[in-house]
């Protein structure tokens, strides 16, 4: 929640995605050495799967590899959903800020007009 309040969700999200890619690559390499013969290939598969691209050049064939793949796909879709929500929220906030500035300007203008009218009324009352 602190990250949301400080509007620092994006860096945390990128960090979580990077960490998830590396950890998933390690796990994939450990549980399925046949399909993921090197750590680099396993991380490549994790990044592609997290991004929901799925090139198909590296594919798990074991049950545990497929289970891991399913979890990674769900995480990838969730991360993309969060990213879209964050960007949308930033656009909405920017629009609200612009609207508030315009409203404040109109408010200040109205206050000034009321002051001028008050001054005229006071001048009329004196005369």
N, C-alpha and C positions, 0 to 999 in steps of 0.2 A: 504494500500500500504506500510505503514511503516513496518508492520509485514513481508511482502514479501521481502522487501529490507534487513531486518535484519535477514532473514531466521528463523523467529520465528513463522511460520504459524502453525506448528503442535500443540504447546501448546494452541494457540488461538482456533484452531479447536476442540481440546479436551474440552476446556472450553465451547465452544458454544454447543457441543453435550451434555455435562453434564447439562448445563443450560436449553437447549431445553428439555431434558428428564424430568427434575424437573418441568418446567413450563407446559409441555404437560401433565404430571401426575396430576398436580393441576387442569388444565382445564378439563381433562377427568373425574376426581373425582367429580368436581362441576356439569358438564353438564349431566353426566350419572351415577348416584349413584347406579343404579340397576346392571350394568355390571362392575362397578368399585367401589365396596363397601368401599374400604379403599385406602388411599393415597399410601401405599406400593404396592398394586396390580396395581394401575394406573401407577405408575412409572415403575414397572416391564413391563407392557404392552408397555409403551413408549420406554423403552430401547430395548425391543425385536423388536418392530416395526421399530425404527430408525436403528437398525442393519440389517433390512430386513430379519430377521429370521422368525418371525411370527409363534410361536409354536402353536397357536390356543387355548391355555388354557384359555386365556382371550380375548374376542372378543366384540366389540361394536355392539349393535343392533339398537340403535336409529339413526335417520338421522344425527343429529349433531355429534354423536360419530363416525359415518362412515366418515363424512366430515373431522373431526379432524384426523381420521386414514389415510385418503388419503393425507392430508397435511404432516403428520408425515412420511409416506412412501416416498413421494417426497423429503422431507428434508434428510431422511436417505440415499437415493440413491445419492443425491447431495453430502452429507458428504463423502460417500465412494468414489465417483468420485474424489473429492478434495484430499482425502488421497492418492489415487493411483497416482494422478498427482504429488503430493508433493514427494512421494517416488521415482517415476520415474525421476523427476527433480533432486533430490539429487544424484541418480546414474549417470545421465548424467553429472552433474557438477563434480562429483568425477573422471569420465573418462576424462573430459576436463582438470582437474587439472593435472592428471598424464601425459596426452599428452603434456601439456604446459611445465611441468618439463623436459620431454624427449627432447622436441624441444629446450628448453633453454640450456640443456646440449650439444646438437648437435651444437647449435649456438656458444657456448663458445669454443667448440672443433675446429670449423671452424675458429674462430677468432685467436686462438692460432696457427693453421697451417698457416694462412696467415701471422702472425707476423714472424714465423720461415722462411717462404719463402722470406719475405721482407728482413730479416736479411741476408740470403744467397745471395740475389741479390745485396744488398749493399756491401757485402764482395767481390763478383765477380767484381763489378764496381770499387772497390778500387784497386783490383789487376790488 
